[in-house]
Amino acid sequence: MQVRLAVARDLPAVAEATAAAYADHVLGPDDPYLDRLRDAAGRAREADLWVAAEGERVLGSVTDCPPGSPWREVADEDEGEFRMLAVDPAAGGRGVGRALVEHVLDGWRARGARGVALSTLPEMAVAHRLYERFGFVRAPARDWSPVPGVGLLVYELDLSRAAP
């Protein structure tokens, strides 16, 4: 498995894998958030869209949101942020999510970020466990709601305390 920046040929697979990974967390096939999840081209253009791939096959992706990116939601200026971590359900259990998070964290360490923050839905327990294994902790004071009826939890990681 290789982690690399997404290229144009990856975008359709990223769009569909992201929608599939989040299928249990949207309000059905007409949920407008599905359009945002499928906007791999926008994420690649306005952030850093990383993919985990085996050859041409995309196994998963993550959107790394540098300062100034419109995809950035909760990070302070001296923090990194990533979002839309998605693993193709057919590739689950193979360490894809772990590899993508590790890659993003290594990048923020190299850029000298103090920490990393992210938002997640309360019911995404599998993702929470992954984040906690990396040393992320809940930051309830930073929880927020992007739209009425949707509450997001914030997790943060102090990179000075986290093992590389």
C-alpha atoms as an extended CHARMM CRD file, in Angstrom:
* protein
*
       164  EXT
         1         1  MET       CA              0.0000000000        0.0000000000        0.0000000000  PROA      1               0.0000000000
         2         2  GLN       CA              1.2410000000        3.4450000000       -0.9650000000  PROA      2               0.0000000000
         3         3  VAL       CA              0.0150000000        6.8090000000        0.3650000000  PROA      3               0.0000000000
         4         4  ARG       CA              0.2390000000        9.5590000000       -2.2410000000  PROA      4               0.0000000000
         5         5  LEU       CA             -1.5250000000       12.6920000000       -3.4030000000  PROA      5               0.0000000000
         6         6  ALA       CA             -4.6190000000       11.9330000000       -5.4300000000  PROA      6               0.0000000000
         7         7  VAL       CA             -4.4160000000       12.3940000000       -9.1870000000  PROA      7               0.0000000000
         8         8  ALA       CA             -7.2730000000       12.9620000000      -11.6290000000  PROA      8               0.0000000000
         9         9  ARG       CA             -7.8050000000        9.2570000000      -12.3540000000  PROA      9               0.0000000000
        10        10  ASP       CA             -8.3270000000        8.6260000000       -8.6010000000  PROA      10              0.0000000000
        11        11  LEU       CA            -11.1240000000       11.1490000000       -8.1200000000  PROA      11              0.0000000000
        12        12  PRO       CA            -14.1350000000        9.0240000000       -9.1610000000  PROA      12              0.0000000000
        13        13  ALA       CA            -13.0040000000        6.1670000000       -6.9000000000  PROA      13              0.0000000000
        14        14  VAL       CA            -12.3360000000        8.5760000000       -4.0170000000  PROA      14              0.0000000000
        15        15  ALA       CA            -15.7960000000       10.1110000000       -4.4520000000  PROA      15              0.0000000000
        16        16  GLU       CA            -17.5760000000        6.7670000000       -4.3620000000  PROA      16              0.0000000000
        17        17  ALA       CA            -15.4350000000        5.2470000000       -1.5830000000  PROA      17              0.0000000000
        18        18  THR       CA            -16.0600000000        8.3240000000        0.5800000000  PROA      18              0.0000000000
        19        19  ALA       CA            -19.8170000000        8.1790000000        0.0050000000  PROA      19              0.0000000000
        20        20  ALA       CA            -19.7970000000        4.4360000000        0.7560000000  PROA      20              0.0000000000
        21        21  ALA       CA            -17.7310000000        4.8610000000        3.9210000000  PROA      21              0.0000000000
        22        22  TYR       CA            -20.1540000000        7.4910000000        5.2270000000  PROA      22              0.0000000000
        23        23  ALA       CA            -23.3530000000        5.7460000000        4.0370000000  PROA      23              0.0000000000
        24        24  ASP       CA            -24.4450000000        4.8270000000        7.5670000000  PROA      24              0.0000000000
        25        25  HSD       CA            -23.9050000000        8.4190000000        8.7280000000  PROA      25              0.0000000000
        26        26  VAL       CA            -26.0080000000       10.3880000000        6.2390000000  PROA      26              0.0000000000
        27        27  LEU       CA            -29.7580000000       10.9490000000        6.1010000000  PROA      27              0.0000000000
        28        28  GLY       CA            -30.3030000000        8.6880000000        3.1030000000  PROA      28              0.0000000000
        29        29  PRO       CA            -29.6090000000        8.8820000000       -0.6400000000  PROA      29              0.0000000000
        30        30  ASP       CA            -30.9810000000       12.4410000000       -0.9210000000  PROA      30              0.0000000000
        31        31  ASP       CA            -28.8650000000       13.9200000000        1.8840000000  PROA      31              0.0000000000
        32        32  PRO       CA            -27.1730000000       17.0340000000        0.4110000000  PROA      32              0.0000000000
        33        33  TYR       CA            -24.0140000000       16.2030000000        2.3810000000  PROA      33              0.0000000000
        34        34  LEU       CA            -23.4310000000       13.3190000000       -0.0460000000  PROA      34              0.0000000000
        35        35  ASP       CA            -22.5610000000       15.9110000000       -2.7120000000  PROA      35              0.0000000000
        36        36  ARG       CA            -19.8760000000       17.2960000000       -0.4000000000  PROA      36              0.0000000000
        37        37  LEU       CA            -18.5650000000       13.8040000000        0.3330000000  PROA      37              0.0000000000
        38        38  ARG       CA            -18.3580000000       13.0770000000       -3.3900000000  PROA      38              0.0000000000
        39        39  ASP       CA            -16.5740000000       16.3640000000       -4.1730000000  PROA      39              0.0000000000
        40        40  ALA       CA            -13.1450000000       14.7670000000       -4.4660000000  PROA      40              0.0000000000
        41        41  ALA       CA            -12.1890000000       17.2150000000       -7.2090000000  PROA      41              0.0000000000
        42        42  GLY       CA            -12.9320000000       20.1780000000       -4.9320000000  PROA      42              0.0000000000
        43        43  ARG       CA            -10.9400000000       18.6580000000       -2.0940000000  PROA      43              0.0000000000
        44        44  ALA       CA             -8.0040000000       17.9390000000       -4.3960000000  PROA      44              0.0000000000
        45        45  ARG       CA             -8.1030000000       21.5240000000       -5.6560000000  PROA      45              0.0000000000
        46        46  GLU       CA             -8.6450000000       23.3170000000       -2.3300000000  PROA      46              0.0000000000
        47        47  ALA       CA             -6.8090000000       21.0510000000        0.1400000000  PROA      47              0.0000000000
        48        48  ASP       CA             -4.4260000000       18.0880000000        0.0370000000  PROA      48              0.0000000000
        49        49  LEU       CA             -6.2980000000       14.9300000000       -0.9110000000  PROA      49              0.0000000000
        50        50  TRP       CA             -4.2430000000       11.8680000000       -0.0090000000  PROA      50              0.0000000000
        51        51  VAL       CA             -5.0770000000        8.3550000000       -1.1200000000  PROA      51              0.0000000000
        52        52  ALA       CA             -3.9520000000        4.9620000000        0.0540000000  PROA      52              0.0000000000
        53        53  ALA       CA             -3.6490000000        2.8170000000       -3.0420000000  PROA      53              0.0000000000
        54        54  GLU       CA             -2.4460000000       -0.5210000000       -4.3220000000  PROA      54              0.0000000000
        55        55  GLY       CA             -1.4050000000        0.1770000000       -7.8650000000  PROA      55              0.0000000000
        56        56  GLU       CA             -4.3710000000        1.9380000000       -9.4740000000  PROA      56              0.0000000000
        57        57  ARG       CA             -6.8750000000        0.7540000000       -6.8360000000  PROA      57              0.0000000000
        58        58  VAL       CA             -7.8720000000        3.4060000000       -4.2900000000  PROA      58              0.0000000000
        59        59  LEU       CA             -8.3680000000        1.8580000000       -0.8550000000  PROA      59              0.0000000000
        60        60  GLY       CA             -9.1500000000        5.0520000000        1.0360000000  PROA      60              0.0000000000
        61        61  SER       CA             -8.5150000000        8.7530000000        1.3100000000  PROA      61              0.0000000000
        62        62  VAL       CA             -8.1860000000       11.6680000000        3.6960000000  PROA      62              0.0000000000
        63        63  THR       CA             -8.4750000000       15.4090000000        3.1750000000  PROA      63              0.0000000000
        64        64  ASP       CA             -5.6170000000       17.3410000000        4.8020000000  PROA      64              0.0000000000
        65        65  CYS       CA             -6.6840000000       20.9690000000        5.3160000000  PROA      65              0.0000000000
        66        66  PRO       CA             -3.8480000000       23.5090000000        5.3320000000  PROA      66              0.0000000000
        67        67  PRO       CA             -4.3680000000       27.0510000000        6.6660000000  PROA      67              0.0000000000
        68        68  GLY       CA             -6.4910000000       29.0270000000        4.2260000000  PROA      68              0.0000000000
        69        69  SER       CA             -8.2930000000       25.9670000000        2.8530000000  PROA      69              0.0000000000
        70        70  PRO       CA            -12.0760000000       26.3150000000        2.7110000000  PROA      70              0.0000000000
        71        71  TRP       CA            -12.2370000000       22.7020000000        3.9430000000  PROA      71              0.0000000000
        72        72  ARG       CA            -10.6900000000       23.6950000000        7.2730000000  PROA      72              0.0000000000
        73        73  GLU       CA            -13.2700000000       23.9350000000       10.0570000000  PROA      73              0.0000000000
        74        74  VAL       CA            -11.9200000000       23.6990000000       13.6200000000  PROA      74              0.0000000000
        75        75  ALA       CA             -8.1360000000       24.0270000000       13.7260000000  PROA      75              0.0000000000
        76        76  ASP       CA             -6.3580000000       26.9960000000       15.2310000000  PROA      76              0.0000000000
        77        77  GLU       CA             -3.6630000000       28.6590000000       13.1120000000  PROA      77              0.0000000000
        78        78  ASP       CA             -0.8800000000       26.5870000000       14.7070000000  PROA      78              0.0000000000
        79        79  GLU       CA             -2.7510000000       23.3090000000       14.3330000000  PROA      79              0.0000000000
        80        80  GLY       CA             -3.2330000000       20.9130000000       11.4940000000  PROA      80              0.0000000000
        81        81  GLU       CA             -6.6110000000       19.5560000000       10.5270000000  PROA      81              0.0000000000
        82        82  PHE       CA             -7.8460000000       16.6480000000        8.4860000000  PROA      82              0.0000000000
        83        83  ARG       CA            -11.3020000000       15.4160000000        7.6200000000  PROA      83              0.0000000000
        84        84  MET       CA            -13.3000000000       12.9400000000        5.5800000000  PROA      84              0.0000000000
        85        85  LEU       CA            -11.0780000000       10.0090000000        6.4600000000  PROA      85              0.0000000000
        86        86  ALA       CA            -12.6670000000        7.2640000000        4.3930000000  PROA      86              0.0000000000
        87        87  VAL       CA            -11.7920000000        3.6450000000        3.7620000000  PROA      87              0.0000000000
        88        88  ASP       CA            -13.4930000000        1.7240000000        0.9740000000  PROA      88              0.0000000000
        89        89  PRO       CA            -15.6410000000       -0.8000000000        2.8550000000  PROA      89              0.0000000000
        90        90  ALA       CA            -14.0910000000       -3.5940000000        0.7380000000  PROA      90              0.0000000000
        91        91  ALA       CA            -10.6520000000       -2.6300000000        2.1360000000  PROA      91              0.0000000000
        92        92  GLY       CA            -11.6630000000       -2.4650000000        5.7970000000  PROA      92              0.0000000000
        93        93  GLY       CA             -9.4510000000       -4.0770000000        8.4160000000  PROA      93              0.0000000000
        94        94  ARG       CA             -6.2610000000       -3.7230000000        6.3760000000  PROA      94              0.0000000000
        95        95  GLY       CA             -4.7450000000       -0.7220000000        8.1690000000  PROA      95              0.0000000000
        96        96  VAL       CA             -5.7530000000        1.7880000000        5.4950000000  PROA      96              0.0000000000
        97        97  GLY       CA             -7.1710000000        4.3390000000        7.9490000000  PROA      97              0.0000000000
        98        98  ARG       CA             -4.1380000000        3.9920000000       10.1980000000  PROA      98              0.0000000000
        99        99  ALA       CA             -1.7520000000        4.5500000000        7.2720000000  PROA      99              0.0000000000
       100       100  LEU       CA             -3.6160000000        7.6690000000        6.1530000000  PROA      100             0.0000000000
       101       101  VAL       CA             -3.7500000000        9.2060000000        9.6420000000  PROA      101             0.0000000000
       102       102  GLU       CA             -0.0770000000        8.4000000000       10.2190000000  PROA      102             0.0000000000
       103       103  HSD       CA              0.8260000000       10.0830000000        6.9370000000  PROA      103             0.0000000000
       104       104  VAL       CA             -1.1300000000       13.2460000000        7.7390000000  PROA      104             0.0000000000
       105       105  LEU       CA              0.3150000000       13.4760000000       11.2620000000  PROA      105             0.0000000000
       106       106  ASP       CA              3.8620000000       13.0510000000        9.9410000000  PROA      106             0.0000000000
       107       107  GLY       CA              3.1980000000       15.9150000000        7.5280000000  PROA      107             0.0000000000
       108       108  TRP       CA              1.9620000000       18.2410000000       10.2710000000  PROA      108             0.0000000000
       109       109  ARG       CA              4.9530000000       17.3570000000       12.4680000000  PROA      109             0.0000000000
       110       110  ALA       CA              7.2920000000       18.1980000000        9.5800000000  PROA      110             0.0000000000
       111       111  ARG       CA              5.5360000000       21.5680000000        9.1360000000  PROA      111             0.0000000000
       112       112  GLY       CA              6.0000000000       22.3780000000       12.8270000000  PROA      112             0.0000000000
       113       113  ALA       CA              2.3370000000       22.3090000000       13.8480000000  PROA      113             0.0000000000
       114       114  ARG       CA              1.6500000000       22.4200000000       17.5970000000  PROA      114             0.0000000000
       115       115  GLY       CA             -1.1810000000       19.9540000000       17.2490000000  PROA      115             0.0000000000
       116       116  VAL       CA             -3.9280000000       18.5530000000       15.0530000000  PROA      116             0.0000000000
       117       117  ALA       CA             -7.7010000000       18.8880000000       15.4300000000  PROA      117             0.0000000000
       118       118  LEU       CA            -10.5870000000       17.1250000000       13.7270000000  PROA      118             0.0000000000
       119       119  SER       CA            -14.3670000000       16.8490000000       13.8480000000  PROA      119             0.0000000000
       120       120  THR       CA            -16.3130000000       13.6010000000       13.9310000000  PROA      120             0.0000000000
       121       121  LEU       CA            -19.8700000000       12.4460000000       14.3680000000  PROA      121             0.0000000000
       122       122  PRO       CA            -20.7130000000       11.0150000000       17.8080000000  PROA      122             0.0000000000
       123       123  GLU       CA            -21.6620000000        7.6240000000       16.3410000000  PROA      123             0.0000000000
       124       124  MET       CA            -18.3450000000        7.0510000000       14.5260000000  PROA      124             0.0000000000
       125       125  ALA       CA            -16.9690000000        4.8320000000       17.2910000000  PROA      125             0.0000000000
       126       126  VAL       CA            -14.5280000000        2.9510000000       15.0290000000  PROA      126             0.0000000000
       127       127  ALA       CA            -12.9330000000        6.2450000000       13.9600000000  PROA      127             0.0000000000
       128       128  HSD       CA            -12.8160000000        7.4520000000       17.5870000000  PROA      128             0.0000000000
       129       129  ARG       CA            -10.8780000000        4.3510000000       18.5990000000  PROA      129             0.0000000000
       130       130  LEU       CA             -8.4070000000        4.9150000000       15.7550000000  PROA      130             0.0000000000
       131       131  TYR       CA             -7.8730000000        8.5460000000       16.7440000000  PROA      131             0.0000000000
       132       132  GLU       CA             -7.4440000000        7.6130000000       20.4070000000  PROA      132             0.0000000000
       133       133  ARG       CA             -4.7710000000        5.0470000000       19.4910000000  PROA      133             0.0000000000
       134       134  PHE       CA             -2.8000000000        7.9380000000       17.9890000000  PROA      134             0.0000000000
       135       135  GLY       CA             -3.2170000000        9.9490000000       21.2090000000  PROA      135             0.0000000000
       136       136  PHE       CA             -6.1250000000       12.1960000000       20.2180000000  PROA      136             0.0000000000
       137       137  VAL       CA             -8.3330000000       13.2630000000       23.1230000000  PROA      137             0.0000000000
       138       138  ARG       CA            -11.8260000000       14.7060000000       23.1870000000  PROA      138             0.0000000000
       139       139  ALA       CA            -12.0720000000       18.4980000000       23.3560000000  PROA      139             0.0000000000
       140       140  PRO       CA            -15.7320000000       19.0210000000       24.3550000000  PROA      140             0.0000000000
       141       141  ALA       CA            -15.3450000000       22.8000000000       24.6310000000  PROA      141             0.0000000000
       142       142  ARG       CA            -14.6650000000       22.8360000000       20.8730000000  PROA      142             0.0000000000
       143       143  ASP       CA            -17.6610000000       20.7030000000       19.8100000000  PROA      143             0.0000000000
       144       144  TRP       CA            -19.8460000000       22.4390000000       17.2400000000  PROA      144             0.0000000000
       145       145  SER       CA            -22.7850000000       22.1380000000       14.8820000000  PROA      145             0.0000000000
       146       146  PRO       CA            -22.4210000000       22.8750000000       11.1510000000  PROA      146             0.0000000000
       147       147  VAL       CA            -26.2020000000       22.7350000000       10.5950000000  PROA      147             0.0000000000
       148       148  PRO       CA            -29.1800000000       22.3810000000       12.9410000000  PROA      148             0.0000000000
       149       149  GLY       CA            -29.5630000000       18.8220000000       14.1520000000  PROA      149             0.0000000000
       150       150  VAL       CA            -25.9550000000       17.7870000000       13.4610000000  PROA      150             0.0000000000
       151       151  GLY       CA            -23.5650000000       17.9000000000       16.3970000000  PROA      151             0.0000000000
       152       152  LEU       CA            -19.8770000000       17.2360000000       15.8230000000  PROA      152             0.0000000000
       153       153  LEU       CA            -17.3180000000       16.1590000000       18.3950000000  PROA      153             0.0000000000
       154       154  VAL       CA            -13.8280000000       17.6220000000       18.2630000000  PROA      154             0.0000000000
       155       155  TYR       CA            -10.7200000000       15.5930000000       18.9760000000  PROA      155             0.0000000000
       156       156  GLU       CA             -7.2930000000       17.1600000000       19.3470000000  PROA      156             0.0000000000
       157       157  LEU       CA             -3.7410000000       15.8990000000       19.4770000000  PROA      157             0.0000000000
       158       158  ASP       CA             -0.8030000000       17.6780000000       21.0890000000  PROA      158             0.0000000000
       159       159  LEU       CA              2.0570000000       16.7770000000       18.7490000000  PROA      159             0.0000000000
       160       160  SER       CA              4.6650000000       17.6140000000       21.3890000000  PROA      160             0.0000000000
       161       161  ARG       CA              3.3070000000       14.7350000000       23.5060000000  PROA      161             0.0000000000
       162       162  ALA       CA              2.3740000000       12.2830000000       20.7610000000  PROA      162             0.0000000000
       163       163  ALA       CA              4.8330000000        9.6300000000       19.7360000000  PROA      163             0.0000000000
       164       164  PRO       CA              5.8880000000        9.9240000000       16.0870000000  PROA      164             0.0000000000
